[in-house]
Amino acid sequence: MNDRLSDIPHTPTTDRETDWITTSITADLLRGALDLERTAHGVLPHRLPARARAQCADGQLAMAEAQPSGVRLVFRTRATVVELDALRTKNAYRGAPPRPDGVYDLLVDGRPARQASVTGGNVLLMDMTTGAAETLPGPVGTVRFSGLPGHAKDVEIWLPYNEVTELVALRTDAPVEPRPDGGRRKWVHHGSSVSHGSDAASPSTTWPALAGSLGGVELTNLGLSGSALLDPFTARALRDLPADLISVKIGINLVNTDLMRLRAFGPAVHGFLDTVREGHPTTPLLVVSPILCPIHEDTPGPSAPDFSDLSAGRLRFRAAGDPAERAGGKLTLNVVRDELARIVKQRAADDPNLHYLDGRDLYGEADFAELPLPDQLHPDAATHRRIGERFAALAFGPGGPFATVR
């Protein structure tokens, strides 16, 4: 590639005191976002389009889709210093120690180079016992990366997967330009908090980000914490997105919210897949069932918080359902897996590009014995890496549904 930067399409301005360049944050500098909302401070990336957001008043979904899992600033520059002003909204729980700050990952020419966190910002303070929440306002903060090599390079700044992030300003000491996509295949993934990134070490090390890197694809992550609920508007978002590969990880949120019974589950899965197929009739489509989660393997939801260790900073979950309720159609993970396998087998007779992956092939009983789920629901950083590596091998590897040549 010619390392001479082309004309910049942003009309940047220069701060005379610092001789830095401020570049407008526009859609062509962002990957992984479906929509940009103009706010009083800057722009807020969304992972669901405005029409979808208008169709659901659920606060959990609103928070999850505005947390920029998989969203990153991507550009080419000779800059040796990069500053990003951002206003975060960080979650906190009354009576519990503060949660760790979200992490920004800097990648240079595809390789991890720096990590940082932003200061200030808002705090969404939630009371787990009553469900009450209040927002405590705070100031805009700055993430700074310095000492970067002065040659022309590709820069990616992955935003924290667990903090709502308003992007206020991007400053550099050399011009930036959007990076072409390079022709990589576009992979769109939808799933629950595990796919969202819960308890991963950083945004570029969630399991979908790791799998996408190993598979050499361009990721759009629609992992929506607590909100992978077969919503029609999510199916339409998948339908309307450009995609060369699609995966949907279905089940755990339907169990731990106790949202529906078996009678509704099967038709809802069919309807979800029908909608996706309207926009992607022949695109490789992989249905992934839940990873192992012992509390819900044979016990229905809902999941309930266990507050016994909350003061020590440890929130755990338990299954509040009764195994006997399976007879009445309540969902467990084993029920979900059986039904998903049946549905995919049925549909694949007429849809050769539809595939099924048992989530226990990504994380099963032996893995739980070695790397237990710390809160009984979510994997830790090491487990995210294991799941990402296994997904890459099973999906993108030889013979996999996402292999370049099957």
Order of alpha helices (4+ residues) and beta strands (2+ residues): beta-beta-beta-beta-beta-alpha-alpha-beta-beta-beta-beta-beta-beta-beta-beta-beta-beta-beta-alpha-alpha-beta-alpha-beta-alpha-alpha-beta-beta-beta-alpha-beta-alpha-alpha
